[in-house]
Amino acid sequence: MHDDGGGYMTTTTTTHYVYSTPAAEPVTLVSPTLDTSYLKTLGGMVKCVALALCFITFLCVVGGGPGYFSGAGFATFVSIFGFMMTLSLLLLYLFRVVDQLQQIPWIVGEMVFCFAWTIFFFIAGSMLAIAAMRFHGAAGWGLASVCEFFAFGAMCTYGFDCYLKFLAWKHNEVAHGGMGTTVGGPQGTPKRVTIRDPYDV
């Protein structure tokens, strides 16, 4: 406050603004850890059997007979795509990725996949059975009957896995890798690294 010479007093007000940023939430990074104990569970063993049957079916179809038969291409697609999807799921369970992404409905997704591949392997096995009868005289399609056996075996494996996933979904179970817990905590628990804001005091 000061006199401006005319008898009036002038008041000057200074406003100070303080800017503050909210404290940043720490970010937790999870590094996947291999846990081979999942291979000892029923789900892990079923996936390994499905992988083997898909691969053997593919080998039999490739070396089994004339490529122009329509059933050969479909059986090749079903076995290769089934192998890749099952291998991907197995790796996600082995590295406990499914434990960290619980917002994804793993059980329902696997149930739908296994149901679809049960149907696809039934169609592929039926086509291979027709091919084995149609090209009975061809030496190459001698493997078609063997391939048909493995295709129907894969169909039963995926059907059984679909049934297991249906039971898990019905009982509101959550997908997880490994065999559970031991003394000292879960086996193969992913390592957690917490990163904080360097400007957060």
C-alpha positions as CSV (number, residue, x, y, z in Angstrom):
1,M,0.0,0.0,0.0
2,H,1.5,3.4,-1.0
3,D,0.4,7.1,-1.5
4,D,0.0,8.1,-5.1
5,G,0.4,11.9,-4.2
6,G,-3.3,12.7,-4.6
7,G,-4.4,11.6,-1.2
8,Y,-5.5,8.3,-2.3
9,M,-3.9,5.1,-1.1
10,T,-3.3,2.4,-3.8
11,T,-3.2,-1.3,-2.8
12,T,-1.3,-3.8,-4.9
13,T,-2.2,-7.5,-4.5
14,T,0.2,-10.2,-5.7
15,T,-1.2,-13.7,-6.2
16,H,1.2,-16.6,-6.1
17,Y,0.2,-19.8,-7.9
18,V,1.6,-23.1,-6.7
19,Y,1.5,-25.9,-9.2
20,S,1.8,-29.4,-8.0
21,T,1.6,-32.7,-9.8
22,P,-0.1,-35.7,-8.2
23,A,2.2,-38.5,-7.0
24,A,2.6,-41.0,-9.8
25,E,1.5,-44.5,-9.1
26,P,4.4,-47.0,-9.1
27,V,4.4,-49.2,-12.1
28,T,4.9,-52.9,-11.5
29,L,6.6,-54.9,-14.2
30,V,6.3,-58.7,-14.2
31,S,9.0,-60.8,-15.8
32,P,7.7,-64.2,-17.0
33,T,9.4,-67.2,-15.3
34,L,9.5,-70.7,-16.6
35,D,7.6,-73.2,-14.5
36,T,7.7,-76.7,-15.9
37,S,5.5,-78.1,-13.1
38,Y,2.5,-77.4,-15.3
39,L,3.6,-80.3,-17.5
40,K,2.7,-82.6,-14.6
41,T,-0.9,-81.4,-14.4
42,L,-3.7,-83.0,-16.3
43,G,-4.1,-79.9,-18.5
44,G,-0.4,-79.9,-19.3
45,M,-0.3,-83.6,-20.3
46,V,-3.4,-83.2,-22.5
47,K,-1.8,-80.3,-24.3
48,C,1.4,-82.4,-24.9
49,V,-0.6,-85.3,-26.3
50,A,-2.5,-83.0,-28.6
51,L,0.8,-81.5,-29.8
52,A,2.1,-84.9,-30.6
53,L,-1.0,-86.1,-32.4
54,C,-1.2,-82.9,-34.4
55,F,2.4,-83.2,-35.5
56,I,2.1,-86.9,-36.4
57,T,-1.1,-86.2,-38.3
58,F,0.6,-83.5,-40.3
59,L,3.5,-85.8,-41.1
60,C,1.2,-88.6,-42.3
61,V,-0.8,-86.2,-44.5
62,V,2.3,-84.7,-46.1
63,G,3.8,-88.1,-46.9
64,G,0.5,-89.9,-47.3
65,G,-0.7,-89.5,-50.9
66,P,-1.9,-87.3,-53.7
67,G,-1.9,-83.6,-52.8
68,Y,-4.8,-82.9,-55.1
69,F,-7.3,-84.6,-52.9
70,S,-9.3,-82.0,-51.1
71,G,-9.1,-83.7,-47.7
72,A,-5.3,-83.4,-47.6
73,G,-5.3,-79.6,-47.6
74,F,-8.0,-79.4,-44.9
75,A,-6.3,-82.0,-42.7
76,T,-3.0,-80.1,-43.1
77,F,-4.6,-76.8,-42.1
78,V,-6.3,-78.4,-39.1
79,S,-3.2,-80.2,-37.8
80,I,-0.8,-77.2,-38.4
81,F,-3.1,-74.6,-36.9
82,G,-4.0,-76.8,-34.0
83,F,-0.3,-77.5,-33.3
84,M,0.6,-73.7,-33.3
85,M,-2.4,-72.7,-31.1
86,T,-1.8,-75.5,-28.6
87,L,1.9,-74.8,-28.5
88,S,1.2,-71.1,-27.9
89,L,-1.2,-71.9,-25.1
90,L,1.3,-74.3,-23.5
91,L,4.0,-71.6,-23.5
92,L,1.6,-69.1,-21.9
93,Y,0.9,-71.6,-19.1
94,L,4.6,-72.6,-18.7
95,F,5.7,-69.0,-18.3
96,R,2.7,-68.2,-16.0
97,V,1.5,-65.4,-18.4
98,V,-2.1,-66.5,-17.7
99,D,-1.6,-65.8,-14.1
100,Q,-0.8,-62.2,-14.8
101,L,-3.6,-61.6,-17.4
102,Q,-6.6,-62.7,-15.4
103,Q,-8.9,-60.2,-17.2
104,I,-8.7,-62.5,-20.2
105,P,-11.2,-65.4,-20.1
106,W,-8.7,-68.1,-20.7
107,I,-11.0,-71.0,-19.7
108,V,-13.8,-69.9,-22.1
109,G,-11.4,-69.2,-24.9
110,E,-9.7,-72.6,-24.6
111,M,-13.1,-74.3,-24.4
112,V,-14.3,-72.7,-27.6
113,F,-11.0,-73.5,-29.4
114,C,-11.0,-77.2,-28.2
115,F,-14.6,-77.6,-29.3
116,A,-13.9,-76.2,-32.7
117,W,-10.9,-78.4,-33.2
118,T,-12.8,-81.4,-32.1
119,I,-15.3,-80.8,-34.9
120,F,-12.5,-80.0,-37.4
121,F,-10.5,-83.1,-36.6
122,F,-13.7,-85.2,-36.9
123,I,-14.2,-83.7,-40.4
124,A,-10.5,-84.2,-41.3
125,G,-10.5,-87.8,-40.0
126,S,-13.6,-88.5,-42.0
127,M,-12.0,-87.1,-45.2
128,L,-8.9,-89.2,-44.6
129,A,-11.0,-92.3,-44.1
130,I,-12.8,-91.6,-47.5
131,A,-9.4,-91.0,-49.1
132,A,-8.0,-94.3,-47.7
133,M,-10.9,-96.2,-49.2
134,R,-10.9,-94.3,-52.5
135,F,-7.2,-94.6,-53.1
136,H,-6.9,-98.0,-51.6
137,G,-4.6,-99.2,-54.5
138,A,-2.2,-96.2,-54.1
139,A,0.8,-97.1,-52.0
140,G,1.1,-93.5,-50.8
141,W,-2.4,-93.5,-49.2
142,G,-1.4,-96.6,-47.2
143,L,-0.5,-94.1,-44.6
144,A,-4.0,-92.5,-44.8
145,S,-5.5,-95.1,-42.6
146,V,-2.8,-94.5,-40.0
147,C,-3.3,-90.7,-40.4
148,E,-7.0,-91.3,-39.9
149,F,-6.2,-93.0,-36.6
150,F,-4.1,-90.1,-35.4
151,A,-6.7,-87.6,-36.6
152,F,-9.5,-89.3,-34.6
153,G,-7.1,-89.5,-31.7
154,A,-6.5,-85.8,-31.8
155,M,-10.3,-85.3,-32.0
156,C,-10.8,-87.3,-28.8
157,T,-7.9,-85.4,-27.1
158,Y,-9.4,-82.0,-27.9
159,G,-12.8,-83.2,-27.0
160,F,-11.5,-84.3,-23.6
161,D,-9.8,-81.0,-23.1
162,C,-13.0,-79.2,-24.0
163,Y,-14.8,-81.2,-21.3
164,L,-12.1,-80.3,-18.7
165,K,-12.5,-76.6,-19.6
166,F,-16.2,-76.9,-19.4
167,L,-16.0,-78.3,-15.9
168,A,-13.5,-75.6,-14.9
169,W,-15.8,-72.9,-16.3
170,K,-18.8,-74.4,-14.5
171,H,-17.0,-74.3,-11.2
172,N,-15.8,-70.7,-11.8
173,E,-12.1,-71.8,-11.8
174,V,-9.3,-69.4,-12.8
175,A,-6.6,-70.4,-15.3
176,H,-3.2,-70.7,-13.7
177,G,0.1,-72.3,-14.6
178,G,2.1,-74.6,-12.3
179,M,0.9,-77.1,-9.7
180,G,0.0,-74.7,-6.9
181,T,2.0,-73.7,-3.9
182,T,4.8,-75.1,-1.9
183,V,6.7,-74.1,1.2
184,G,8.0,-70.6,0.6
185,G,5.4,-69.5,-1.9
186,P,4.1,-70.5,-5.3
187,Q,6.4,-72.4,-7.6
188,G,7.9,-70.3,-10.4
189,T,6.4,-67.1,-9.1
190,P,7.1,-64.3,-11.6
191,K,9.6,-61.7,-10.4
192,R,8.1,-58.3,-9.8
193,V,10.0,-55.1,-10.3
194,T,8.5,-51.8,-9.0
195,I,9.4,-48.6,-10.8
196,R,8.7,-45.3,-9.1
197,D,8.5,-41.8,-10.5
198,P,12.0,-40.2,-10.0
199,Y,10.4,-36.8,-9.4
200,D,8.1,-38.2,-6.7
201,V,9.4,-37.1,-3.3
